[in-house]
Amino acid sequence: FNNRVREHKPMFDSDDEKEIWNNNQIKHLDILDESSIDDKLLKAEIFRNMGRFYDSYSVLMSIYEYKLDKLKEAFFNELNKSNTLVFEIITGPR
C-alpha cells in the first residue's frame, strides 16, 4: 500500500482494502518484540500509520538511544502534523 502513496495515488481503493490493511497491522503489532529497538521503531510507525498518534509518541519516548534522536525528531514532526502516510527522511545532502 505504501507504494501507492509514493506514486501519489490513494492508499486504499476500497473500505475492504483498508480493513484488511488494518487487521494485518494489528496482527503485526502482536508479534513485535518490546525489547528490540528496531521493533519499537516499527511499532511506532505502525501506530502512526493507523492514526494512533499518542501510542506512537509513547513508544518513541521509551527509546533512549542518542543515535536515534534525529529519527525520533522526524517521527515527532509527522505526529504533530497527524500524518498517517509514508514520509521521507533525508539524512544528508542531496
C-alpha positions as CSV (number, residue, x, y, z in Angstrom):
1,F,0.0,0.0,0.0
2,N,2.9,2.4,0.7
3,N,4.0,2.2,-2.9
4,R,0.6,3.8,-3.8
5,V,1.4,6.8,-1.6
6,R,4.9,7.1,-3.1
7,E,3.2,7.2,-6.5
8,H,0.7,9.9,-5.3
9,K,-2.2,7.5,-5.5
10,P,-4.8,6.8,-2.8
11,M,-3.6,4.3,-0.3
12,F,-6.8,2.3,-0.4
13,D,-9.1,1.6,-3.3
14,S,-11.9,0.4,-1.1
15,D,-13.1,0.2,2.5
16,D,-12.4,-3.6,2.3
17,E,-8.7,-2.9,1.5
18,K,-8.5,-0.5,4.4
19,E,-10.0,-3.1,6.8
20,I,-7.6,-5.8,5.5
21,W,-4.6,-3.5,6.0
22,N,-5.8,-2.5,9.5
23,N,-6.2,-6.1,10.6
24,N,-2.8,-7.0,9.3
25,Q,-1.3,-4.1,11.2
26,I,-2.9,-5.3,14.4
27,K,-1.5,-8.8,13.9
28,H,1.9,-7.3,13.1
29,L,1.9,-5.4,16.4
30,D,1.2,-8.6,18.3
31,I,4.4,-10.3,17.1
32,L,6.8,-7.4,17.7
33,D,9.5,-7.8,20.4
34,E,9.2,-5.0,23.0
35,S,12.9,-5.4,23.9
36,S,14.0,-4.7,20.4
37,I,14.7,-1.1,19.4
38,D,14.0,-1.9,15.8
39,D,10.7,-3.5,16.7
40,K,9.9,-0.4,18.8
41,L,10.5,1.8,15.9
42,L,8.3,-0.4,13.7
43,K,5.6,-0.3,16.3
44,A,5.7,3.5,16.5
45,E,5.4,3.6,12.7
46,I,2.5,1.2,12.6
47,F,0.7,3.2,15.3
48,R,1.4,6.4,13.3
49,N,0.1,4.8,10.1
50,M,-3.1,3.7,12.0
51,G,-3.6,7.2,13.3
52,R,-2.8,6.2,16.9
53,F,-0.6,9.2,17.4
54,Y,-0.4,9.1,21.2
55,D,0.5,5.4,21.1
56,S,3.3,6.1,18.6
57,Y,4.5,9.0,20.7
58,S,4.6,6.8,23.8
59,V,6.6,4.1,22.1
60,L,9.1,6.7,20.7
61,M,9.5,8.2,24.2
62,S,10.6,4.7,25.5
63,I,13.6,4.7,23.2
64,Y,16.7,6.2,24.8
65,E,19.3,5.7,22.1
66,Y,21.0,9.0,21.4
67,K,21.9,8.0,17.9
68,L,18.2,7.8,17.1
69,D,17.3,11.3,18.2
70,K,17.1,12.7,14.7
71,L,15.0,9.8,13.6
72,K,12.7,10.3,16.6
73,E,12.5,14.1,15.8
74,A,11.4,13.2,12.2
75,F,8.7,11.0,13.7
76,F,7.6,13.7,16.1
77,N,7.3,16.2,13.3
78,E,5.0,13.8,11.4
79,L,3.0,13.1,14.6
80,N,2.5,16.8,15.1
81,K,1.1,17.0,11.6
82,S,-1.2,14.0,12.2
83,N,0.4,12.4,9.1
84,T,-0.5,8.7,8.7
85,L,1.2,8.4,5.3
86,V,4.7,7.4,4.4
87,F,7.3,10.2,4.7
88,E,10.8,10.6,3.6
89,I,13.7,11.0,6.0
90,I,16.6,13.0,4.4
91,T,19.8,12.2,6.2
92,G,22.4,14.0,4.2
93,P,23.0,16.5,1.4
94,R,21.0,15.9,-1.8
